[in-house]
Amino acid sequence: MRKCLLLLPLMLASPALAQQSALPDSAAVTAALEAHPVVQAADARLDAAKAEARGLSVGPHEAVLSGTYARRDVREAGLGPARYDEYEGQITRAFRLPGKAGLDRKIGAEGITYADNMAGDARHQTALRLAQFWWNWLDAAALASVDRQATANAESLLATVKRRMSLRAASALEGDQAEAALAMARAAAARSAGAEAIAKARLVAQFPSLPLPVATPEVPMPDATPDRPCPLPHCRWGLLWKSKASSRSTDARSPACRFSDNPACPSRLPRPQPAPPGKLSRCGRGCA
């Protein structure tokens, strides 16, 4: 039962996540948790509590066998010296007051219960830490994959622009813009690749006994509904994209915001209104 509870943080995202390939093997997770220093220290404290409980149950009052030996010389008048060997042995045992033994056993049992609860909490916290490092690695790997694809798209775009320039269908400015976009994409890909390497290194450092797949597993997108949103960490990139799109629509420098009715636009302009029939404005096209 405890092992099932330890795997709960990894399976909490969705009821069907246990059958998905994005999660590590349950046996490997259990072995990694058992090998973690925090869990091993908690188990050692539990063993110490059990030993202390056994000592309290037995108590320090045990039978003690002791003995002494002495040699005595006696001189009596008219008899001369006499030598005697003396031996003495005794068995003693102290006793606890009435009810003291039961209290000692109860104290030992309470100590075991406390140590067992602390060991379970240590396993739970370690499982949460494993889940965090695991999802951080998958999150960083997914972002790095997106940035690599963006770099490939920028390279293809630059090749297309150069082809158009050779046909005199594009200006040099467009070529410079494509090269700048490619450089920015490569920089973002390098940053995301570094973040992925750091996340993987942290996972390996914390749980060296957990076998990692050669290729980073892809996290499938679960079915999300308005009443049950996507629970996985990597879903936030979709929300982030929507947030960026919304912020672009309220950017004062964007064309969509210049003539928008959105009150969030700080410097919006009124939309052009058509001129009345028969009246031409300065532009000559009937715009107000």
Backbone as numpy.savetxt, mean C-alpha at the origin, in Angstrom:
# Nx Ny Nz CAx CAy CAz Cx Cy Cz
-9.75 -18.62 8.88 -10.58 -17.42 8.88 -9.72 -16.17 8.88
-8.63 -16.22 9.64 -7.76 -15.04 9.72 -7.11 -14.76 8.38
-6.72 -15.81 7.65 -6.08 -15.60 6.35 -7.05 -14.95 5.37
-8.33 -15.32 5.45 -9.32 -14.68 4.59 -9.45 -13.20 4.92
-9.39 -12.88 6.20 -9.47 -11.48 6.60 -8.25 -10.70 6.14
-7.09 -11.36 6.09 -5.89 -10.66 5.65 -5.96 -10.33 4.18
-6.62 -11.15 3.38 -6.74 -10.89 1.95 -7.88 -9.94 1.63
-8.66 -9.54 2.63 -9.79 -8.66 2.38 -9.40 -7.33 1.76
-8.30 -6.65 2.18 -7.98 -5.37 1.53 -7.72 -5.51 0.05
-7.19 -6.67 -0.40 -6.91 -6.84 -1.82 -8.18 -7.13 -2.62
-9.18 -7.70 -1.98 -10.39 -8.07 -2.69 -11.53 -7.11 -2.42
-11.26 -5.99 -1.75 -12.31 -5.07 -1.33 -12.81 -4.21 -2.47
-12.00 -4.07 -3.53 -12.37 -3.15 -4.59 -13.64 -3.58 -5.32
-13.82 -4.87 -5.55 -14.97 -5.34 -6.27 -15.21 -6.79 -5.93
-16.46 -7.27 -5.94 -16.70 -8.67 -5.62 -16.07 -9.62 -6.61
-15.88 -9.20 -7.87 -15.33 -10.10 -8.87 -13.83 -9.96 -9.04
-13.18 -9.15 -8.18 -11.75 -8.94 -8.37 -10.93 -10.17 -8.02
-11.46 -11.07 -7.20 -10.68 -12.24 -6.81 -10.36 -13.13 -7.98
-11.13 -13.06 -9.08 -10.91 -13.90 -10.23 -10.16 -13.17 -11.32
-9.72 -11.98 -11.10 -9.04 -11.21 -12.12 -7.54 -11.40 -11.98
-6.87 -11.25 -13.12 -5.44 -11.50 -13.15 -4.62 -10.36 -12.57
-5.25 -9.25 -12.20 -4.50 -8.12 -11.66 -4.04 -8.35 -10.25
-4.61 -9.32 -9.55 -4.25 -9.58 -8.17 -3.22 -10.69 -8.07
-2.32 -10.63 -7.10 -1.36 -11.72 -6.91 -2.04 -12.97 -6.36
-1.31 -14.07 -6.42 -1.84 -15.33 -5.92 -2.02 -15.24 -4.41
-3.12 -15.82 -3.92 -3.43 -15.73 -2.49 -2.38 -16.45 -1.64
-1.89 -17.59 -2.13 -0.85 -18.31 -1.38 0.43 -17.49 -1.30
0.79 -16.82 -2.41 1.99 -15.98 -2.39 1.82 -14.79 -1.46
0.61 -14.24 -1.40 0.34 -13.11 -0.49 0.48 -13.56 0.95
-0.07 -14.74 1.27 0.03 -15.24 2.64 1.48 -15.48 3.04
2.26 -16.06 2.13 3.68 -16.29 2.42 4.44 -14.98 2.59
4.12 -13.98 1.76 4.79 -12.68 1.88 4.45 -12.00 3.19
3.20 -12.13 3.64 2.81 -11.53 4.91 3.49 -12.23 6.08
3.59 -13.55 6.02 4.23 -14.29 7.10 5.73 -13.98 7.17
6.34 -13.64 6.04 7.77 -13.36 6.02 8.11 -11.91 6.34
7.10 -11.06 6.49 7.37 -9.65 6.77 7.90 -9.50 8.20
8.89 -8.64 8.43 9.46 -8.49 9.78 8.43 -8.05 10.83
7.48 -7.22 10.46 6.49 -6.76 11.43 5.63 -7.92 11.91
5.24 -8.79 10.98 4.42 -9.95 11.35 5.24 -10.94 12.17
6.48 -11.16 11.79 7.33 -12.07 12.55 7.57 -11.57 13.96
7.77 -10.26 14.12 7.94 -9.70 15.47 6.67 -9.87 16.30
5.52 -9.70 15.68 4.26 -9.89 16.42 4.08 -11.35 16.82
4.45 -12.28 15.94 4.38 -13.70 16.29 5.34 -14.04 17.43
6.53 -13.42 17.41 7.48 -13.67 18.49 6.94 -13.15 19.84
6.28 -12.00 19.81 5.68 -11.49 21.05 4.54 -12.40 21.53
3.83 -13.01 20.60 2.78 -13.95 20.98 3.38 -15.20 21.63
4.47 -15.71 21.07 5.14 -16.86 21.69 5.66 -16.51 23.08
6.19 -15.31 23.24 6.67 -14.88 24.55 5.52 -14.79 25.55
4.36 -14.31 25.10 3.20 -14.24 26.00 2.74 -15.63 26.41
2.80 -16.59 25.49 2.42 -17.96 25.84 3.39 -18.56 26.86
4.69 -18.29 26.66 5.67 -18.79 27.63 5.48 -18.15 28.99
5.19 -16.86 29.01 4.95 -16.19 30.29 3.70 -16.74 30.96
2.67 -17.07 30.17 1.45 -17.64 30.75 1.73 -19.02 31.35
2.57 -19.81 30.70 2.93 -21.11 31.29 3.70 -20.93 32.59
4.57 -19.95 32.63 5.30 -19.69 33.87 4.40 -19.24 34.99
3.42 -18.38 34.67 2.48 -17.95 35.71 1.59 -19.09 36.18
1.25 -19.99 35.26 0.41 -21.12 35.65 1.14 -22.05 36.61
2.42 -22.31 36.31 3.21 -23.18 37.19 3.56 -22.45 38.48
3.94 -21.19 38.37 4.30 -20.41 39.54 5.72 -20.65 39.99
6.27 -19.76 40.78 7.65 -19.93 41.28 7.74 -20.83 42.51
6.62 -21.30 43.00 6.59 -22.07 44.25 6.63 -23.56 43.92
7.80 -24.09 43.80 8.00 -25.50 43.51 8.78 -26.15 44.65
8.75 -27.48 44.67 9.49 -28.22 45.70 10.99 -28.04 45.49
11.69 -27.78 46.59 13.14 -27.54 46.56 13.82 -28.57 47.45
14.76 -29.31 46.89 15.55 -30.29 47.63 16.91 -29.70 47.92
17.29 -29.69 49.18 18.59 -29.14 49.58 19.25 -30.07 50.59
20.56 -29.98 50.66 21.30 -30.81 51.60 22.60 -30.15 52.00
23.10 -30.54 53.16 24.36 -29.99 53.67 25.22 -31.13 54.24
26.50 -30.91 54.28 27.45 -31.87 54.84 28.43 -31.10 55.73
28.74 -31.65 56.90 29.67 -31.00 57.83 30.54 -32.06 58.52
31.76 -31.70 58.82 32.69 -32.57 59.56 33.03 -31.89 60.88
32.84 -32.63 61.95 33.00 -32.06 63.28 34.08 -32.86 64.06
34.99 -32.14 64.68 36.03 -32.73 65.56 35.68 -32.42 67.02
35.60 -33.45 67.84 35.23 -33.29 69.25 36.37 -33.84 70.11
36.77 -33.05 71.04 37.83 -33.47 71.98 37.21 -33.55 73.38
37.26 -34.69 73.95 36.74 -34.89 75.31 37.88 -35.32 76.25
37.76 -34.91 77.46 38.82 -35.23 78.43 38.88 -36.74 78.67
40.04 -37.28 78.53 40.28 -38.70 78.77 39.93 -39.60 77.61
39.27 -39.08 76.58 38.90 -39.91 75.43 39.70 -39.58 74.17
40.29 -38.44 74.14 41.03 -38.06 72.95 40.12 -37.47 71.89
40.71 -37.05 70.80 39.91 -36.42 69.73 38.99 -37.44 69.04
37.82 -36.95 68.60 36.86 -37.77 67.85 36.34 -36.95 66.65
36.20 -37.58 65.52 35.76 -36.91 64.30 34.40 -37.48 63.88
33.48 -36.57 63.60 32.13 -36.97 63.22 31.77 -36.32 61.85
31.11 -37.09 61.00 30.56 -36.57 59.74 29.05 -36.38 59.90
28.60 -35.18 59.57 27.19 -34.86 59.74 26.56 -34.55 58.37
25.39 -35.12 58.14 24.64 -34.89 56.90 23.25 -34.36 57.25
22.76 -33.49 56.36 21.43 -32.94 56.56 20.75 -32.75 55.21
19.57 -33.19 55.05 18.78 -33.01 53.82 17.38 -32.55 54.16
16.79 -31.72 53.24 15.45 -31.22 53.48 14.75 -30.94 52.14
13.47 -31.09 52.17 12.61 -30.79 51.02 11.61 -29.73 51.49
11.60 -28.59 50.75 10.71 -27.48 51.10 9.88 -27.08 49.89
8.73 -26.58 50.13 7.87 -26.07 49.05 6.99 -24.96 49.61
7.09 -23.78 48.98 6.24 -22.67 49.39 4.86 -22.84 48.75
3.91 -22.11 49.18 2.55 -22.22 48.62 1.99 -20.82 48.46
1.12 -20.70 47.43 0.46 -19.42 47.15 -0.81 -19.30 47.99
-1.18 -18.09 48.20 -2.39 -17.84 48.97 -3.60 -18.37 48.21
-4.67 -18.64 48.88 -5.87 -19.13 48.21 -6.35 -18.16 47.12
-6.57 -18.66 45.89 -7.02 -17.84 44.76 -5.89 -17.22 43.98
-4.65 -17.24 44.50 -3.54 -16.62 43.78 -3.20 -17.39 42.52
-3.28 -18.71 42.53 -2.98 -19.50 41.34 -3.98 -19.21 40.23
-5.26 -19.11 40.57 -6.27 -18.79 39.56 -6.08 -17.42 38.96
-5.70 -16.46 39.78 -5.43 -15.11 39.26 -4.22 -15.11 38.32
-3.19 -15.87 38.67 -2.01 -15.95 37.81 -2.37 -16.56 36.46
-3.17 -17.62 36.48 -3.58 -18.23 35.21 -4.44 -17.27 34.38
-5.29 -16.50 35.04 -6.11 -15.53 34.32 -5.26 -14.42 33.71
-4.25 -13.98 34.45 -3.34 -12.95 33.92 -2.61 -13.47 32.69
-2.16 -14.72 32.76 -1.47 -15.30 31.60 -2.39 -15.42 30.40
-3.66 -15.81 30.61 -4.60 -15.92 29.49 -4.90 -14.56 28.88
-5.03 -13.53 29.71 -5.27 -12.19 29.19 -4.06 -11.70 28.38
-2.87 -12.04 28.83 -1.69 -11.65 28.08 -1.64 -12.32 26.71
-2.05 -13.59 26.66 -2.09 -14.29 25.36 -3.14 -13.66 24.45
-4.30 -13.32 25.00 -5.34 -12.69 24.19 -4.88 -11.35 23.62
-4.22 -10.57 24.46 -3.72 -9.26 23.99 -2.67 -9.44 22.89
-1.72 -10.34 23.11 -0.68 -10.56 22.11 -1.27 -11.11 20.81
-2.28 -11.97 20.91 -2.91 -12.50 19.71 -3.64 -11.41 18.94
-4.32 -10.52 19.65 -4.98 -9.40 18.97 -3.98 -8.47 18.30
-2.87 -8.21 18.96 -1.84 -7.36 18.37 -1.22 -8.02 17.15
-1.04 -9.35 17.19 -0.50 -10.05 16.03 -1.48 -9.99 14.86
-2.78 -10.15 15.13 -3.77 -10.02 14.07 -3.80 -8.61 13.49
-3.69 -7.60 14.35 -3.66 -6.22 13.86 -2.41 -5.97 13.02
-1.27 -6.55 13.43 -0.05 -6.39 12.64 -0.21 -7.01 11.25
-0.84 -8.18 11.19 -1.08 -8.80 9.89 -2.03 -7.95 9.04
-3.04 -7.41 9.68 -4.00 -6.58 8.94 -3.33 -5.32 8.38
-2.56 -4.64 9.20 -1.88 -3.44 8.74 -0.86 -3.77 7.64
-0.18 -4.90 7.77 0.77 -5.30 6.74 0.06 -5.62 5.44
-1.11 -6.25 5.54 -1.89 -6.53 4.33 -2.35 -5.24 3.66
-2.75 -4.25 4.46 -3.11 -2.95 3.89 -1.92 -2.29 3.20
-0.74 -2.41 3.81 0.46 -1.85 3.20 0.78 -2.55 1.88
0.62 -3.87 1.86 0.86 -4.61 0.62 -0.12 -4.18 -0.46
-1.39 -4.04 -0.10 -2.39 -3.60 -1.09 -2.05 -2.21 -1.63
-1.60 -1.32 -0.75 -1.26 0.03 -1.19 -0.08 0.02 -2.16
0.98 -0.69 -1.81 2.15 -0.74 -2.69 1.82 -1.45 -4.00
0.98 -2.48 -3.93 0.63 -3.21 -5.16 -0.15 -2.31 -6.11
-1.18 -1.62 -5.62 -1.97 -0.76 -6.49 -1.19 0.47 -6.95
-0.31 0.97 -6.12 0.54 2.08 -6.56 1.42 1.67 -7.73
1.92 0.43 -7.69 2.75 -0.06 -8.80 1.91 -0.20 -10.08
0.73 -0.79 -9.96 -0.12 -0.94 -11.15 -0.57 0.42 -11.67
-0.83 1.34 -10.78 -1.24 2.69 -11.17 -0.13 3.39 -11.94
1.09 3.32 -11.40 2.23 3.95 -12.07 2.52 3.28 -13.41
2.38 1.95 -13.46 2.63 1.24 -14.71 1.61 1.61 -15.77
0.34 1.77 -15.37 -0.69 2.17 -16.33 -0.43 3.57 -16.87
-0.02 4.49 -16.00 0.29 5.84 -16.44 1.50 5.85 -17.37
2.51 5.04 -17.05 3.68 4.96 -17.93 3.31 4.40 -19.29
2.41 3.43 -19.33 1.96 2.89 -20.61 1.24 3.95 -21.44
0.41 4.75 -20.79 -0.29 5.83 -21.51 0.71 6.84 -22.05
1.71 7.19 -21.25 2.71 8.16 -21.72 3.55 7.59 -22.86
3.85 6.30 -22.82 4.58 5.70 -23.94 3.76 5.73 -25.22
2.47 5.47 -25.10 1.61 5.55 -26.27 1.51 6.98 -26.78
1.47 7.96 -25.85 1.44 9.36 -26.27 2.72 9.74 -26.99
3.86 9.20 -26.56 5.12 9.46 -27.25 5.09 8.89 -28.65
4.57 7.67 -28.78 4.47 7.07 -30.11 3.55 7.89 -31.01
2.47 8.40 -30.47 1.57 9.23 -31.27 2.26 10.54 -31.69
3.03 11.11 -30.77 3.74 12.35 -31.12 4.79 12.09 -32.20
5.47 10.96 -32.14 6.43 10.62 -33.19 5.75 10.44 -34.54
4.60 9.79 -34.53 3.85 9.62 -35.78 3.38 10.97 -36.32
2.94 11.84 -35.40 2.50 13.17 -35.83 3.66 13.96 -36.42
4.84 13.86 -35.82 6.00 14.59 -36.35 6.37 14.07 -37.72
6.32 12.75 -37.91 6.62 12.20 -39.23 5.62 12.70 -40.27
4.36 12.81 -39.89 3.34 13.30 -40.82 3.58 14.76 -41.17
3.93 15.56 -40.16 4.18 16.98 -40.41 5.41 17.16 -41.31
6.43 16.38 -41.09 7.62 16.47 -41.95 7.30 16.09 -43.39
6.45 15.08 -43.54 6.02 14.72 -44.89 5.26 15.84 -45.54
4.38 16.49 -44.81 3.64 17.63 -45.35 4.57 18.79 -45.67
5.60 18.97 -44.84 6.56 20.05 -45.12 7.32 19.77 -46.39
7.64 18.50 -46.62 8.35 18.16 -47.87 7.48 18.42 -49.09
6.15 18.34 -48.91 5.23 18.61 -50.01 4.77 20.06 -50.02
5.40 20.89 -49.17 5.05 22.31 -49.05 3.58 22.50 -48.66
3.08 21.56 -47.84 1.71 21.66 -47.35 1.66 22.07 -45.89
2.79 22.24 -45.24 2.86 22.64 -43.85 4.01 23.61 -43.68
3.85 24.50 -42.72 4.87 25.50 -42.48 5.92 24.98 -41.50
7.01 25.73 -41.42 8.07 25.35 -40.47 7.59 25.48 -39.03
6.65 26.40 -38.79 6.12 26.55 -37.43 5.41 25.28 -36.98
4.67 24.66 -37.88 3.99 23.42 -37.51 5.00 22.32 -37.19
6.11 22.31 -37.93 7.16 21.33 -37.62 7.78 21.58 -36.26
8.02 22.86 -35.94 8.57 23.17 -34.62 7.59 22.78 -33.51
6.31 23.04 -33.73 5.32 22.67 -32.73 5.25 21.16 -32.54
5.34 20.40 -33.62 5.31 18.94 -33.51 6.55 18.43 -32.77
7.71 19.02 -33.04 8.92 18.61 -32.33 8.83 18.95 -30.84
8.27 20.11 -30.52 8.10 20.48 -29.11 7.13 19.53 -28.41
6.06 19.16 -29.10 5.10 18.22 -28.50 5.75 16.86 -28.27
6.60 16.44 -29.21 7.29 15.16 -29.02 8.26 15.22 -27.84
8.96 16.34 -27.70 9.88 16.47 -26.56 9.13 16.45 -25.23
7.99 17.12 -25.18 7.20 17.11 -23.95 6.66 15.71 -23.66
6.25 14.99 -24.70 5.75 13.64 -24.49 6.86 12.72 -23.99
8.05 12.87 -24.56 9.17 12.04 -24.10 9.54 12.37 -22.65
9.48 13.64 -22.28 9.78 14.00 -20.89 8.74 13.41 -19.94
7.47 13.49 -20.32 6.42 12.89 -19.47 6.59 11.39 -19.37
6.97 10.73 -20.49 7.19 9.28 -20.45 8.36 8.92 -19.56
9.42 9.75 -19.58 10.56 9.47 -18.70 10.18 9.62 -17.24
9.40 10.65 -16.92 8.96 10.82 -15.53 8.07 9.67 -15.07
7.14 9.27 -15.91 6.24 8.18 -15.51 6.99 6.85 -15.41
7.99 6.65 -16.29 8.79 5.42 -16.18 9.59 5.41 -14.88
10.11 6.57 -14.49 10.81 6.64 -13.21 9.89 6.39 -12.04
8.67 6.93 -12.11 7.70 6.69 -11.03 7.31 5.22 -10.95
7.20 4.56 -12.10 6.90 3.13 -12.10 8.04 2.33 -11.46
9.28 2.69 -11.82 10.42 1.98 -11.23 10.49 2.17 -9.72
10.20 3.39 -9.25 10.22 3.65 -7.81 9.13 2.85 -7.11
7.92 2.82 -7.68 6.83 2.07 -7.07 7.15 0.57 -7.00
7.75 0.04 -8.05 8.12 -1.38 -8.04 9.23 -1.65 -7.04
10.20 -0.75 -6.95 11.28 -0.93 -5.98 10.77 -0.90 -4.55
9.82 -0.02 -4.26 9.24 0.02 -2.91 8.49 -1.27 -2.60
7.77 -1.80 -3.59 7.05 -3.05 -3.37 8.02 -4.20 -3.10
9.09 -4.26 -3.88 10.07 -5.33 -3.70 10.81 -5.18 -2.37
11.11 -3.94 -1.97 11.82 -3.72 -0.71 10.97 -4.10 0.49
9.68 -3.84 0.43 8.80 -4.15 1.56 8.43 -5.64 1.60
8.26 -6.24 0.44 7.84 -7.65 0.37 8.73 -8.39 -0.63
9.96 -8.66 -0.25 10.89 -9.31 -1.19 10.50 -10.74 -1.54
9.74 -11.41 -0.70 9.37 -12.79 -0.98 8.15 -12.91 -1.89
7.52 -11.79 -2.25 6.36 -11.84 -3.13 6.82 -11.90 -4.57
6.53 -12.97 -5.30 6.95 -13.05 -6.70 6.14 -12.11 -7.57
6.82 -11.30 -8.37 6.16 -10.36 -9.27 6.16 -10.92 -10.68
5.11 -10.67 -11.43 5.08 -11.13 -12.82 6.10 -10.39 -13.66
6.52 -11.03 -14.75 7.50 -10.39 -15.65 6.90 -9.14 -16.27
5.68 -9.25 -16.75 4.97 -8.10 -17.32 3.96 -7.59 -16.30
3.85 -6.28 -16.23 2.90 -5.70 -15.29 1.48 -6.09 -15.68
0.71 -6.66 -14.78 -0.66 -7.06 -15.14 -1.52 -5.85 -15.44
-2.38 -6.03 -16.42 -3.32 -4.98 -16.78 -4.56 -5.09 -15.90
-4.96 -3.97 -15.38 -6.14 -3.95 -14.51 -7.38 -3.75 -15.37
-8.29 -4.71 -15.40 -9.51 -4.53 -16.20 -10.43 -3.51 -15.57
-11.09 -2.77 -16.42 -12.05 -1.78 -15.94 -13.35 -2.47 -15.57
-13.81 -2.34 -14.33 -15.08 -2.97 -13.96 -16.27 -2.20 -14.53
-17.40 -2.85 -14.49 -18.63 -2.19 -14.92 -19.05 -1.19 -13.87
-19.06 0.08 -14.26 -19.40 1.15 -13.33 -20.74 1.75 -13.74
-21.55 2.00 -12.77 -22.86 2.62 -12.96 -22.93 3.88 -12.11
-23.88 4.77 -12.38 -23.96 5.99 -11.55 -24.13 5.71 -10.06
-24.87 4.63 -9.72 -25.03 4.33 -8.30 -23.91 3.49 -7.74
-23.06 2.93 -8.61 -21.90 2.16 -8.15 -20.69 2.57 -9.00
-19.99 3.62 -8.62 -18.86 4.10 -9.43 -17.71 3.12 -9.41
-16.77 3.39 -10.29 -15.60 2.52 -10.42 -14.79 2.54 -9.13
-14.51 1.37 -8.52 -13.82 1.37 -7.23 -12.31 1.28 -7.32
-11.77 1.01 -8.52 -10.33 0.77 -8.63 -9.56 2.08 -8.62
-8.30 2.05 -8.13 -7.53 3.30 -8.07 -7.26 3.91 -9.43
-7.04 3.04 -10.47 -6.66 3.62 -11.75 -7.83 4.28 -12.46
-9.05 4.12 -11.94 -10.20 4.79 -12.54 -10.12 6.29 -12.37
-9.33 6.74 -11.43 -9.28 8.17 -11.18 -8.65 8.93 -12.34
-7.93 8.20 -13.23 -7.36 8.90 -14.38 -8.47 9.36 -15.32
-9.55 8.55 -15.42 -10.68 9.01 -16.21 -11.34 10.23 -15.59
-11.48 10.24 -14.27 -12.02 11.41 -13.60 -11.10 12.61 -13.74
-9.79 12.34 -13.71 -8.83 13.42 -13.88 -8.92 14.01 -15.28
-9.12 13.13 -16.28 -9.25 13.63 -17.65 -10.50 14.50 -17.79
-11.61 14.06 -17.17 -12.81 14.88 -17.23 -12.61 16.20 -16.52
-11.87 16.18 -15.41 -11.61 17.41 -14.68 -10.76 18.37 -15.52
-9.75 17.81 -16.21 -8.92 18.66 -17.05 -9.73 19.24 -18.22
-10.61 18.41 -18.79 -11.44 18.90 -19.88 -12.35 20.02 -19.41
-12.89 19.87 -18.20 -13.74 20.91 -17.65 -12.95 22.18 -17.36
-11.72 22.02 -16.87 -10.91 23.20 -16.59 -10.51 23.90 -17.87
-10.30 23.11 -18.95 -9.97 23.75 -20.22 -11.15 24.57 -20.74
-12.36 24.09 -20.47 -13.53 24.83 -20.94 -13.72 26.13 -20.18
-13.13 26.27 -19.01 -13.25 27.49 -18.21 -11.96 28.29 -18.22
-11.04 27.94 -19.12 -9.79 28.69 -19.23 -10.06 29.95 -20.03
-9.61 31.08 -19.51 -9.87 32.35 -20.18 -9.18 32.43 -21.52
-8.08 31.66 -21.70 -7.34 31.74 -22.96 -7.89 30.81 -24.02
-8.81 29.90 -23.65 -9.32 28.95 -24.61 -10.42 29.60 -25.44
-10.52 29.22 -26.74 -11.58 29.80 -27.58 -12.96 29.48 -27.07
-13.12 28.29 -26.43 -14.45 27.93 -25.95 -14.90 28.82 -24.81
-13.95 29.37 -24.09 -14.31 30.20 -22.94 -14.49 31.67 -23.32
-13.88 32.06 -24.41 -13.97 33.47 -24.78 -15.40 33.87 -25.11
-16.12 32.95 -25.70 -17.50 33.26 -26.08 -18.46 32.32 -25.35
-18.15 32.01 -24.09 -18.98 31.09 -23.32 -19.87 31.86 -22.38
-21.01 31.24 -22.06 -21.91 31.81 -21.07 -21.64 31.27 -19.68
-20.57 30.49 -19.53 -20.24 29.90 -18.24 -19.75 31.00 -17.29
-20.38 31.21 -16.15 -19.93 32.27 -15.23 -18.56 32.00 -14.65
-18.04 30.75 -14.77 -16.71 30.46 -14.25 -15.62 31.06 -15.10
-15.94 31.45 -16.34 -14.93 32.07 -17.19 -14.67 33.48 -16.71
-13.42 33.80 -16.39 -13.15 35.13 -15.82 -13.24 36.25 -16.83
-12.98 35.97 -18.08 -12.95 37.05 -19.08 -13.75 36.63 -20.30
-14.97 36.20 -20.08 -15.77 35.75 -21.20 -16.28 36.95 -21.98
-16.50 36.72 -23.26 -17.03 37.74 -24.14 -18.41 37.33 -24.61
-19.26 38.27 -24.90 -20.59 37.89 -25.42 -20.47 37.27 -26.80
-21.32 36.29 -27.05 -21.31 35.66 -28.35 -21.74 36.66 -29.43
-21.16 36.57 -30.64 -21.58 37.47 -31.73 -23.05 37.26 -32.06
-23.77 38.33 -32.20 -25.18 38.29 -32.54 -25.35 38.76 -33.98
-26.23 38.10 -34.71 -26.44 38.53 -36.11 -27.06 39.93 -36.17
-26.65 40.66 -37.19 -27.18 42.02 -37.35 -28.61 41.98 -37.87
-29.37 43.02 -37.61 -30.75 43.07 -38.13 -30.73 42.99 -39.65
-31.80 42.50 -40.24 -31.85 42.43 -41.71 -31.69 43.79 -42.35
-30.89 43.80 -43.40 -30.67 45.04 -44.12 -29.63 45.93 -43.52
-28.97 45.51 -42.43 -27.96 46.34 -41.79 -26.66 45.58 -41.75
-25.60 46.14 -42.30 -24.29 45.52 -42.33 -23.39 46.22 -41.33
-22.56 45.44 -40.71 -21.60 45.99 -39.76 -20.27 46.18 -40.43
-19.27 46.49 -39.65 -17.95 46.76 -40.21 -17.37 45.53 -40.91
-17.72 44.32 -40.40 -17.13 43.13 -41.02 -17.76 42.83 -42.36
-18.95 43.42 -42.63 -19.57 43.23 -43.93 -20.26 41.91 -44.07
-20.43 41.16 -43.00 -21.06 39.84 -43.11 -22.29 39.73 -42.22
-22.78 40.82 -41.78 -23.99 40.79 -41.00 -23.79 40.44 -39.55
-22.54 40.51 -39.02 -22.31 40.22 -37.62 -22.43 41.50 -36.84
-22.85 41.39 -35.61 -23.07 42.56 -34.78 -21.76 43.13 -34.33
